[in-house]
Amino acid sequence: MERGLLWLPLLGLFIWLAWAGWNEYQKLEAYQRWAEQFEKAKYDIYAVLGHNGMEVTWGKPARQQPIALQTFSLEDVTQIQLLVNDLPVSLDSPPSKGKSALEFQFSESQNPEIVPFTDIALAAKWGKYLSGLRN
């Protein structure tokens, strides 16, 4: 009886891990369907991002399809900055650790768009890529 009670939490953990894996798989499948409409797209646990021409669309991954989608034009962007721990850093020599995001700044009348990334190097590559499209 005692042994059964000891194994019960492990069974619960296994069930939770299986559900979490299935949930993430569903998000990835929904992203793949969503990303087909874009020239280039990225997925991570924080955000999905895609671009067509000068249009950039980003949102949060979900099981059915990405949610909270926002679209803006790179023509309206005045500056693209890489933020690490909420501080701007160089796209060419980013640090190796920290919380990263790309900040798209617009004219003074519009709030900046901040797209979170899990990997600093990937955020820097996307920042360079999208900056190159603007020029």
DRENDO-1510 file (C-alpha; in Angstrom, 1 decimal, always signed):
<recs>
REC; n; res; u; v; w
REC; 1; MET; +0.0; +0.0; +0.0 .
REC; 2; GLU; +2.8; +2.4; +0.9 .
REC; 3; ARG; +4.6; +1.7; -2.3 .
REC; 4; GLY; +1.5; +2.4; -4.3 .
REC; 5; LEU; +1.2; +5.8; -2.6 .
REC; 6; LEU; +4.8; +6.6; -3.4 .
REC; 7; TRP; +4.2; +5.8; -7.1 .
REC; 8; LEU; +1.0; +7.9; -7.4 .
REC; 9; PRO; +2.8; +11.3; -7.6 .
REC; 10; LEU; +5.0; +9.9; -10.4 .
REC; 11; LEU; +2.0; +8.7; -12.3 .
REC; 12; GLY; +0.5; +12.2; -12.0 .
REC; 13; LEU; +3.8; +13.7; -13.2 .
REC; 14; PHE; +3.9; +11.4; -16.2 .
REC; 15; ILE; +0.3; +12.3; -17.1 .
REC; 16; TRP; +1.0; +16.0; -16.8 .
REC; 17; LEU; +4.2; +15.7; -19.0 .
REC; 18; ALA; +2.2; +13.8; -21.6 .
REC; 19; TRP; -0.5; +16.5; -21.7 .
REC; 20; ALA; +2.2; +19.3; -21.9 .
REC; 21; GLY; +3.9; +17.5; -24.8 .
REC; 22; TRP; +0.6; +17.0; -26.7 .
REC; 23; ASN; -0.4; +20.7; -26.0 .
REC; 24; GLU; +3.0; +21.9; -27.5 .
REC; 25; TYR; +2.6; +19.6; -30.5 .
REC; 26; GLN; -0.8; +21.1; -31.2 .
REC; 27; LYS; +0.6; +24.6; -31.1 .
REC; 28; LEU; +3.4; +23.6; -33.5 .
REC; 29; GLU; +1.0; +22.0; -35.9 .
REC; 30; ALA; -1.2; +25.2; -35.8 .
REC; 31; TYR; +1.9; +27.3; -36.4 .
REC; 32; GLN; +2.9; +25.2; -39.5 .
REC; 33; ARG; -0.5; +25.7; -41.1 .
REC; 34; TRP; -0.4; +29.5; -40.3 .
REC; 35; ALA; +3.2; +29.9; -41.5 .
REC; 36; GLU; +2.4; +28.6; -45.0 .
REC; 37; GLN; +1.1; +32.1; -46.1 .
REC; 38; PHE; +4.5; +33.8; -45.3 .
REC; 39; GLU; +7.8; +34.1; -47.1 .
REC; 40; LYS; +9.6; +33.6; -43.8 .
REC; 41; ALA; +8.3; +32.7; -40.3 .
REC; 42; LYS; +9.6; +31.8; -36.9 .
REC; 43; TYR; +8.1; +29.9; -33.9 .
REC; 44; ASP; +9.0; +29.7; -30.3 .
REC; 45; ILE; +7.1; +29.4; -27.1 .
REC; 46; TYR; +6.8; +33.2; -26.6 .
REC; 47; ALA; +5.7; +34.3; -30.1 .
REC; 48; VAL; +5.2; +33.5; -33.8 .
REC; 49; LEU; +6.4; +35.9; -36.4 .
REC; 50; GLY; +5.9; +36.0; -40.2 .
REC; 51; HIS; +6.6; +38.4; -43.0 .
REC; 52; ASN; +5.4; +38.9; -46.5 .
REC; 53; GLY; +7.1; +41.7; -48.5 .
REC; 54; MET; +7.0; +44.7; -46.1 .
REC; 55; GLU; +4.3; +43.4; -43.9 .
REC; 56; VAL; +5.2; +41.8; -40.5 .
REC; 57; THR; +2.6; +39.8; -38.5 .
REC; 58; TRP; +3.2; +38.4; -35.0 .
REC; 59; GLY; +1.2; +36.9; -32.2 .
REC; 60; LYS; +1.2; +34.2; -29.5 .
REC; 61; PRO; +1.1; +30.5; -30.3 .
REC; 62; ALA; -2.1; +28.6; -29.4 .
REC; 63; ARG; -3.5; +25.1; -30.1 .
REC; 64; GLN; -6.0; +26.1; -32.8 .
REC; 65; GLN; -4.1; +29.0; -34.5 .
REC; 66; PRO; -1.9; +31.9; -33.3 .
REC; 67; ILE; -3.8; +34.4; -31.2 .
REC; 68; ALA; -3.5; +38.2; -30.6 .
REC; 69; LEU; -2.2; +38.7; -34.1 .
REC; 70; GLN; -0.8; +42.1; -35.0 .
REC; 71; THR; +0.3; +43.3; -38.4 .
REC; 72; PHE; +2.4; +46.3; -39.3 .
REC; 73; SER; +4.4; +47.6; -42.2 .
REC; 74; LEU; +8.2; +47.8; -42.2 .
REC; 75; GLU; +7.8; +51.1; -44.1 .
REC; 76; ASP; +6.3; +52.6; -41.0 .
REC; 77; VAL; +9.1; +51.4; -38.7 .
REC; 78; THR; +11.7; +54.0; -37.9 .
REC; 79; GLN; +14.1; +51.7; -36.0 .
REC; 80; ILE; +14.5; +48.1; -35.1 .
REC; 81; GLN; +16.3; +47.4; -31.8 .
REC; 82; LEU; +17.4; +44.2; -30.1 .
REC; 83; LEU; +16.5; +44.3; -26.4 .
REC; 84; VAL; +18.2; +42.1; -23.9 .
REC; 85; ASN; +16.9; +42.4; -20.3 .
REC; 86; ASP; +14.9; +45.4; -21.6 .
REC; 87; LEU; +18.0; +47.3; -22.6 .
REC; 88; PRO; +19.0; +48.0; -26.2 .
REC; 89; VAL; +22.1; +46.2; -27.5 .
REC; 90; SER; +24.0; +45.9; -30.8 .
REC; 91; LEU; +22.6; +43.5; -33.4 .
REC; 92; ASP; +26.2; +42.7; -34.4 .
REC; 93; SER; +27.5; +41.7; -31.0 .
REC; 94; PRO; +24.6; +40.6; -28.7 .
REC; 95; PRO; +25.3; +39.1; -25.3 .
REC; 96; SER; +24.9; +35.4; -24.8 .
REC; 97; LYS; +22.4; +35.4; -21.9 .
REC; 98; GLY; +19.3; +37.3; -20.9 .
REC; 99; LYS; +15.7; +37.9; -21.9 .
REC; 100; SER; +15.5; +39.0; -25.5 .
REC; 101; ALA; +13.0; +40.8; -27.7 .
REC; 102; LEU; +12.9; +42.8; -30.9 .
REC; 103; GLU; +11.5; +46.3; -30.6 .
REC; 104; PHE; +10.0; +48.0; -33.6 .
REC; 105; GLN; +9.8; +51.7; -33.2 .
REC; 106; PHE; +7.4; +53.8; -35.2 .
REC; 107; SER; +6.7; +57.5; -35.3 .
REC; 108; GLU; +6.1; +59.3; -32.0 .
REC; 109; SER; +2.3; +58.9; -32.3 .
REC; 110; GLN; +2.4; +55.0; -32.2 .
REC; 111; ASN; +3.6; +52.8; -29.4 .
REC; 112; PRO; +6.5; +50.4; -30.2 .
REC; 113; GLU; +5.8; +46.7; -31.0 .
REC; 114; ILE; +7.9; +44.4; -28.8 .
REC; 115; VAL; +8.2; +40.8; -30.1 .
REC; 116; PRO; +9.7; +38.4; -27.5 .
REC; 117; PHE; +12.3; +35.7; -28.5 .
REC; 118; THR; +13.7; +32.8; -26.5 .
REC; 119; ASP; +17.1; +32.9; -28.2 .
REC; 120; ILE; +19.2; +36.1; -28.4 .
REC; 121; ALA; +21.1; +35.0; -31.5 .
REC; 122; LEU; +17.9; +34.2; -33.4 .
REC; 123; ALA; +16.5; +37.6; -32.4 .
REC; 124; ALA; +19.7; +39.3; -33.7 .
REC; 125; LYS; +19.4; +37.4; -37.0 .
REC; 126; TRP; +15.8; +38.4; -37.4 .
REC; 127; GLY; +16.6; +42.0; -36.5 .
REC; 128; LYS; +19.4; +42.2; -39.2 .
REC; 129; TYR; +17.1; +40.5; -41.7 .
REC; 130; LEU; +14.2; +42.8; -41.2 .
REC; 131; SER; +16.5; +45.9; -41.1 .
REC; 132; GLY; +17.9; +44.8; -44.4 .
REC; 133; LEU; +14.4; +44.7; -45.9 .
REC; 134; ARG; +13.8; +48.3; -44.8 .
REC; 135; ASN; +16.8; +49.6; -46.7 .
</recs>
